[in-house]
């Protein structure tokens, strides 16, 4: 569902010769944290800023430390009104505080992401769960 749709949008952007990067939220944060630890954060942020589109997949699956949230916020805030961001998540905005513990940072991140956004809700049913259920039903027949 969500990841497949995001991947399709990224492929379409690539076909338009846009610079695109697809990553999970965890991988992005790990990369930024490693860069910060190596005193290379500004260089890493610059690489993210040069992209036309970034897709952050699976935001909300793992609670994030405040430092991690701040790093992700830097990338998203630097792109505000300049370049595109796609985020996939299984959480409604009302539950983002479970993943982003700082209420002000959570609100600011949602604010940046939703300004001029196209929000697509894919539904609550997992296609993987439906597929597994269908397979089990078929094998019992």
N, C-alpha and C positions, 0 to 999 in steps of 0.2 A: 503494500500500500504506500505508506508515506515515503519510505526510502526509494521505492521504485519511481514514484512521481518526481521526487527531487533529482534523482539520477537522470531522468528523461529531460528535465529542464536544464541540467548541467550539460548534457550532450548537445541539446539544441543551441546553447550558448557557445559551446566549442565549435559547432558548425558555422557559427557567425564569426569565428576567429576571435572570440573573447578569451581572456585569461581566466581560468576557472580552477578552483581547488575544492575538492570534496573530502571531508574528514569527519570523524566522530568528535563529539564534544570532549571526550576524554583524551583522545589523541592530540587535539588542538591544545588543550590545557597542559598536557605533558610536555609538548614541544615548547610552549611559552615558558613554562616553569624551568625547563632545562636551560633555555636561553637566558633567563634571568639569573640562574645560578652561575652561568658562565660569563656573566656581564655582557651578554650579547642581545639583551631584550630589545633595544631600539632597532637593531639590525633585523631581528625576527619580525617586529611590528611593521617595519618598512616592507618586508616581503609580503605580508598579508595586505598591506595598504595598496600595493601595486596591482592586485588582482581585480578583475572586473566583477567577478561573482565568487562568493564563497558559500559553501553549503556545510552547515554544521548539523550532522546527523545524530540522533539519539540523545538529545538534551533532555535531561530529566530521569534517565535510567539510574544514575548514580548521584547521590548527594555530593555537592561540591564544597570544598573548603573555601573560606572567604577570600583567600589570596587567589585561588583559581578563578573565582567569580570576577575578581577585579581584573585579572589578565584578560579574560574573555570580554569583559565590558570594554576594556581599552580597544580591542580590535573592532568591536561593533560600533563604539562611539566614534572612532576615527573614520569609519565608513559612512556615517550618517549623512544622508542626502548627497552622497558622492558615488557610491557603488552599491551593488545588490548583495543581499544576504538572504539565504534560505535556511530556515531552522526546522528540523523535524522533531517532534516530541509527542509523547503519549499523554501529556498532562495539560489540562485546561489552565489558563493563566491564573485562576484562583488557587491553584495548587503549586505554583512555581516557588512559593516560599518554602516548600519542603526540600527543594533542591538548592535554592539560593537563600542562605540563612539571614543575610543582612536585608531588612525590609526596604531601606532606601535604595540600595543597589539593585534589588529585585525590581522595584518599581521603575527605576531609571532604565534598566535593561529592557523591560517590557515596553516602556515608552519609546525607546530608540527603535526597537524591532517593529512595533506596530504603526509608527508614523508612516503614512503613505503606503501601507502594506496591503497585500492581497492575502487574506487568511483563508486557507482551505481546510475544512474539516472533513476528514475521510471516514469518520464513523468510529464506533467503539468496538466493532467485531474485528478480530484478528483473522486475516485470511489464512495464516498458518494453522490456527486453531480449527477453522472451518475445514481446511484440507485434511487435517488429522482426523477429525470427527467423521468426515465423509469416507476416508479410507477404512476406519474401524467399522463403520456401518456396512461398507461393501464387503469386508472380509468376513463378517458375521453372516452374510447372506448366502 
